[in-house]
Amino acid sequence: MADLPSFSTKEFYWLASCFCGIITCKLVYDLTGFISPFCFKGYGKLSDKEKMERNNRGFSTFHALIAAWASLYLLLFSDLFDEDSSNDLIVNRSSIISNMFLGFSIGYFLSDLAMVFWHFPALGGLEYVLHHGLSMFSISLSLMSSQGQIYILMVLFSESTTPFVNIRWYLDVAGRKSSTIYIYNGIALFFGWLIARIFLFIYFFAHMFNHFDEVKKIFPLGFYSLLTVPPVLGLMNVVWFWKIVKGLIKTISKARHRE
């Protein structure tokens, strides 16, 4: 009976942080819809579908900023995953902060996936369903087992590219696809994607290889998920990166032609 309160408290934190993520998405969605008419003169001319997508991108941007900050802090600035800070295996390390952040992210992915399904395929096709489904599955396993969180946080940091993707959409809908800021955002997206979704994934696999003796001690489903899910996400990142490169080249070529 003595262990029951701590277990219940841990489960409560998970559920509370997940619920907080869902509520936050709803609040940011509504807030985006409220302030957009004041910040964007053409908001009233948008279709209902475009308004809905704009509001959806508002909370995806918010989560991306939280994900980037929290992942960066936990991976680099806290001592949670410092090699010399603990005798625990690096794949077994977690904290209240990391658990609550992962729960918050599950709430975001649940909210976004629900909207994708409800408006399918307006907000994204099967690739988004696959991406969100795999992300939620992996985060849930890591959260419940308290294992492999270092790798989950590395992948979540890749969400830092989302604001650039959303800015590109905003500018496109606003009819500013030929503007200088659109080109600058495309360049920022190129380098951001290269660092956060290509180079970081290379480091991810190298780190996992160098710590494979520890990785093998993760529970079976988590271990095999770690061997399969990141390569799938990595391949999707490469495909999307190729589309970003082609789009950037096309945009710069058009800009030079106009000059």
HUTA-V912837 format. One record per residue. N is the residue number from 1. RES is the residue in three letters. D_LAST is the distance of its C-alpha to the last C-alpha in Angstrom with 2 decimals. Layout:
BEGIN
<<N RES D_LAST> <N RES D_LAST>>
END
This chain:
BEGIN
<<1 MET 75.75> <2 ALA 74.47> <3 ASP 71.26> <4 LEU 70.42> <5 PRO 68.90> <6 SER 66.40> <7 PHE 65.33> <8 SER 64.99> <9 THR 63.02> <10 LYS 60.57> <11 GLU 60.10> <12 PHE 59.73> <13 TYR 56.87> <14 TRP 55.05> <15 LEU 55.52> <16 ALA 54.78> <17 SER 51.48> <18 CYS 50.47> <19 PHE 51.47> <20 CYS 49.59> <21 GLY 46.42> <22 ILE 46.92> <23 ILE 47.69> <24 THR 44.73> <25 CYS 42.36> <26 LYS 43.95> <27 LEU 43.72> <28 VAL 40.06> <29 TYR 39.30> <30 ASP 41.08> <31 LEU 39.62> <32 THR 36.04> <33 GLY 36.95> <34 PHE 38.55> <35 ILE 35.84> <36 SER 32.77> <37 PRO 33.32> <38 PHE 33.28> <39 CYS 30.18> <40 PHE 28.03> <41 LYS 28.14> <42 GLY 27.29> <43 TYR 30.15> <44 GLY 32.51> <45 LYS 30.31> <46 LEU 30.34> <47 SER 32.81> <48 ASP 35.90> <49 LYS 34.62> <50 GLU 31.35> <51 LYS 33.42> <52 MET 35.80> <53 GLU 33.12> <54 ARG 31.50> <55 ASN 34.96> <56 ASN 35.68> <57 ARG 32.61> <58 GLY 33.90> <59 PHE 37.04> <60 SER 35.42> <61 THR 33.21> <62 PHE 36.39> <63 HIS 38.28> <64 ALA 35.51> <65 LEU 35.67> <66 ILE 39.47> <67 ALA 39.50> <68 ALA 37.24> <69 TRP 39.29> <70 ALA 42.66> <71 SER 41.98> <72 LEU 40.67> <73 TYR 43.70> <74 LEU 46.25> <75 LEU 44.89> <76 LEU 44.15> <77 PHE 45.71> <78 SER 48.96> <79 ASP 51.66> <80 LEU 52.13> <81 PHE 50.77> <82 ASP 51.52> <83 GLU 53.43> <84 ASP 56.19> <85 SER 56.48> <86 SER 58.78> <87 ASN 61.15> <88 ASP 59.85> <89 LEU 57.78> <90 ILE 54.09> <91 VAL 53.81> <92 ASN 56.57> <93 ARG 55.12> <94 SER 54.18> <95 SER 54.62> <96 ILE 54.96> <97 ILE 51.37> <98 SER 49.98> <99 ASN 52.17> <100 MET 51.13> <101 PHE 47.43> <102 LEU 47.81> <103 GLY 49.75> <104 PHE 47.01> <105 SER 44.43> <106 ILE 46.77> <107 GLY 46.84> <108 TYR 43.05> <109 PHE 42.88> <110 LEU 45.75> <111 SER 44.04> <112 ASP 40.69> <113 LEU 42.45> <114 ALA 44.60> <115 MET 41.58> <116 VAL 39.98> <117 PHE 43.25> <118 TRP 43.76> <119 HIS 40.37> <120 PHE 39.98> <121 PRO 37.50> <122 ALA 35.24> <123 LEU 34.81> <124 GLY 34.72> <125 GLY 36.55> <126 LEU 39.21> <127 GLU 37.14> <128 TYR 37.22> <129 VAL 40.93> <130 LEU 41.50> <131 HIS 39.54> <132 HIS 41.31> <133 GLY 44.66> <134 LEU 44.63> <135 SER 43.52> <136 MET 46.29> <137 PHE 48.85> <138 SER 48.14> <139 ILE 48.08> <140 SER 51.33> <141 LEU 53.10> <142 SER 52.09> <143 LEU 53.10> <144 MET 56.48> <145 SER 57.35> <146 SER 55.82> <147 GLN 54.67> <148 GLY 51.33> <149 GLN 49.59> <150 ILE 47.73> <151 TYR 45.88> <152 ILE 45.27> <153 LEU 43.70> <154 MET 41.41> <155 VAL 40.15> <156 LEU 39.87> <157 PHE 37.64> <158 SER 35.01> <159 GLU 34.73> <160 SER 32.69> <161 THR 29.54> <162 THR 30.32> <163 PRO 28.73> <164 PHE 25.26> <165 VAL 25.89> <166 ASN 27.02> <167 ILE 24.16> <168 ARG 21.77> <169 TRP 24.06> <170 TYR 24.25> <171 LEU 20.50> <172 ASP 20.35> <173 VAL 23.30> <174 ALA 21.94> <175 GLY 18.90> <176 ARG 16.50> <177 LYS 15.34> <178 SER 11.64> <179 SER 12.46> <180 THR 12.18> <181 ILE 15.94> <182 TYR 15.90> <183 ILE 14.06> <184 TYR 16.50> <185 ASN 19.34> <186 GLY 18.54> <187 ILE 18.73> <188 ALA 21.92> <189 LEU 23.31> <190 PHE 22.81> <191 PHE 24.72> <192 GLY 27.17> <193 TRP 28.05> <194 LEU 28.40> <195 ILE 30.80> <196 ALA 32.69> <197 ARG 32.97> <198 ILE 32.84> <199 PHE 34.18> <200 LEU 36.55> <201 PHE 38.00> <202 ILE 38.59> <203 TYR 40.43> <204 PHE 42.22> <205 PHE 43.69> <206 ALA 44.54> <207 HIS 46.35> <208 MET 48.20> <209 PHE 49.26> <210 ASN 50.54> <211 HIS 52.50> <212 PHE 53.59> <213 ASP 57.24> <214 GLU 56.60> <215 VAL 54.34> <216 LYS 57.23> <217 LYS 59.37> <218 ILE 57.26> <219 PHE 59.14> <220 PRO 58.69> <221 LEU 56.35> <222 GLY 54.12> <223 PHE 54.20> <224 TYR 53.22> <225 SER 50.55> <226 LEU 49.05> <227 LEU 49.02> <228 THR 47.37> <229 VAL 45.20> <230 PRO 42.81> <231 PRO 42.02> <232 VAL 41.17> <233 LEU 38.89> <234 GLY 37.38> <235 LEU 36.66> <236 MET 35.02> <237 ASN 32.82> <238 VAL 31.76> <239 VAL 30.96> <240 TRP 28.92> <241 PHE 27.15> <242 TRP 26.15> <243 LYS 24.66> <244 ILE 22.76> <245 VAL 21.38> <246 LYS 20.30> <247 GLY 18.71> <248 LEU 16.80> <249 ILE 15.56> <250 LYS 14.52> <251 THR 12.70> <252 ILE 10.77> <253 SER 10.02> <254 LYS 8.76> <255 ALA 6.48> <256 ARG 5.11> <257 HIS 5.38> <258 ARG 3.80> <259 GLU 0.00>>
END
